[in-house]
Amino acid sequence: MVEDRPPSAGEPAVFCRPVVMAPAVVRRDGTILADAWLPDLVRLGELERHLGDGVIESAVDAAVVAGRLKPRQRRRIMSYPLAVRLMLTMGLMPDASYREVLARLAGLLTDIPFTREWHVPTGKVVTDWRLPVPPSLLEDLFWQAAGPLIGDEEPSAVTLAGMPVAAADGMLVNLADTPANRAFFGSAGTADDSSPFPQLRIVAVTARAGRATLGAILGQAGAGEQTLLKRLVKRRPGLFAGRVICFDRNFPGYDLITAILQAGGHVIARVKEGISLPFDGPKGGWLPDGSRMTWLNAPSGRKQDRLPVRATEHSVILPSGGGEEEPSQTCTVITTLLDHQAAPADQVRDTYLTRWSASETTFGEDKSTITGAGRRTCGPVLRSGCPRLVIQEAWAWLTATQLVRASEAAALRSRYAAARALRRRSRQEVTAPTRHPSPPPCGTPSGP
């Protein structure tokens, strides 16, 4: 618009893209500068919308107040919130250097003339800003991002006996092979710690719906998955309350299952061959749905401490070479849901089968964002060279991948996605054309 007059056809027009709004400073020579500081303006775009605007700044402020983070008085080339955003982004840009990640974060802001000049700092400067940030700050951000991404009423959600279903499993992540990392984290698979890379063990609780990460805990490579999961139950009992947790045969144990029950949750788990599951009650404990009552022996050995469970068995059917199907092995699944009417055996079995798509698919999707995750010997994966920064980076990585999935889930449930689905439903089905009789010859009456 020029002097309240709309542009006419053929008249030159300038098309602008808004980048930032800031107070203007006009110099004597007519130069216009933005009276702002670039690190204050950097955001994560769509990812930060799901984390919440101002959440990172609030986490930094809380760490400063608690004395976990030393305050910085002067505005420098970096800021703590910018360093945190860089950590979240670098988990999604594994092959990029610190400078490349920062340049991507700053984006078009670097084209704006600010009153306080800014440039992309060196990698050493970034490391110096990362070092003071406590890993617990990134862990706090993870727990704010963690949680369900899809409602229990959605078709892809899994529920049993009126409770949402989740899976618990562990994964190993390769680390940069530095003396500090190897000494602190160790490695798995070799007795003499001769694995190509030190490794971090992560145990996570995930949901199949949206592949959401509901919670996680970190540990050294030698830490047992059961031990870490029990620690997570103790620290975060609310994560397990009102949920059915599925896990594989490496997890079932009296203490772990008891801890989940005490937290208000339930368990479905496959048990290893050789685990004693005695027949219990009249007629061997068999129930109308084909499951049977049994128990897990307590470490105390006392009969009154036994843990009652319900067991169901099914055969895994695989095609044989001759084209016929034959059972390959029998799997035994136990559950703490003792009411066979609320959780029939076939539903228990089908629910357990969702464990793979909840845990393994989520882990595979997480690892697709980092370098060298395909094979154990082609790392490193996480780039940090000291244990403090490894833990910090791991929490940032888990947070970033959760936020990516949150964006995906939101995109599929936006009003635009709903409109597309409505248009698809309103269209008529495509069917084969109906065959009509041949028209009569010209001049022949078509009716009676």
Secondary structure as UniProt FT lines:
FT   TURN            3..4
FT   TURN            9..10
FT   STRAND          24..26
FT   TURN            28..29
FT   STRAND          32..34
FT   HELIX           38..41
FT   HELIX           46..51
FT   TURN            53..54
FT   HELIX           55..65
FT   TURN            66..67
FT   HELIX           80..90
FT   TURN            91..92
FT   TURN            94..95
FT   HELIX           98..106
FT   HELIX           107..111
FT   HELIX           123..130
FT   TURN            131..132
FT   HELIX           135..145
FT   TURN            152..153
FT   TURN            155..156
FT   STRAND          159..160
FT   TURN            161..162
FT   STRAND          163..175
FT   HELIX           179..185
FT   TURN            191..192
FT   STRAND          199..207
FT   HELIX           209..211
FT   STRAND          212..220
FT   TURN            221..222
FT   HELIX           225..235
FT   HELIX           237..239
FT   TURN            240..242
FT   STRAND          244..247
FT   TURN            249..250
FT   HELIX           254..262
FT   TURN            263..264
FT   STRAND          266..270
FT   TURN            273..274
FT   HELIX           282..285
FT   TURN            288..289
FT   STRAND          292..296
FT   TURN            299..300
FT   HELIX           303..305
FT   STRAND          307..319
FT   TURN            321..322
FT   STRAND          325..335
FT   TURN            340..342
FT   HELIX           345..367
FT   TURN            368..369
FT   TURN            371..372
FT   TURN            376..377
FT   HELIX           387..412
FT   HELIX           415..426
FT   TURN            442..443
//
